[in-house]
């Protein structure tokens, strides 16, 4: 895992909290630090084929990230939730693929009731409003 984290240049590359949860922000436990912009940049590299991974692996990841398809395009993403400095954090990172283009995004919410599901709801509301 450390080798892949280095290869894709994922955040500050800190996986010291353990292989099963290094990506989750938790109180009093170290975790990897990555900004929303860095997450969006990583997704962009993924969809542009700039990550040195097998095409079959990238296709599987995209299939796992697929959330919703409509006649206008397909929404792909991954939610997450955690706690940073006593405050809830929720995020949704991914991309929208249509016939015209690919739009990459990262949505981060903070506050006591923040969750990945809520961040996904915000992204969907924005996309629907952009008809």
WOHUFEN-V947520 format. One line per field, one symbol per residue. ss: DSSP state (A for helix, B for strand, O for the rest). psi: psi as a letter, one per 20 degrees, with the letter a starting at -180 (. if undefined). burial: b if it has 16 or more other ideal C-beta (glycine too) atoms within 10 Angstrom, else e. A space follows every 10 residues. Layout:
BEGIN
ss->???
psi->???
burial->???
END
This chain:
BEGIN
ss->OAAAAAAOOO OOOOOOOOOO OOOOOBOOBO OOOOOAAAAA AAAAAAAOOO OOOOAAAAAA AAAAABBBBB OOBBBBBBBB BBBBOOBBBB BBBBBBBOOO OBBBBBBBBB OOOOOAAAAA AAAAAAAAAO O
psi->ghghgggjlo bjjokiiqhi kiippqpkpq rqpprgghgg hggghghjkj pmqqhhgghg gghhipgppr iiappprprq qappljpqpq qoqbqpprhh rppqrpppqq rhjqrhghgg ggggggghik .
burial->eeeebeebeb beeebebeee ebebbeeeee bbebeeebbb bbbeebbeee bebeeeeeee ebeebebeee eebbbbbbbb bbbeeeebbb bbbbbbbeee eebbbbbbbe eeebbbebbb eebeeebeee e
END
